[in-house]
């Protein structure tokens, strides 16, 4: 339950920050500054590398657990960290249901 609550809080807080940023500068206003300096570009490339590694992990984890990773990969490509956060939250919810005996045997 703590994991689910923590993930929900992170998603809500990050969602509020994202909504504020979008209202303030728009989508391009979030992305374009990363191309204005070497420092900004380094942060963008670092984020792309990190999220690519996370997407590879999501695909491998989904195969092991019988889940469909592609909606979460697509969300990651469109909305960054919301994809992995959603994948983790839904995984934690599935684990909770499985522990309560609400999922068929073998499903996670």
Order of alpha helices (4+ residues) and beta strands (2+ residues): alpha-alpha-alpha-alpha
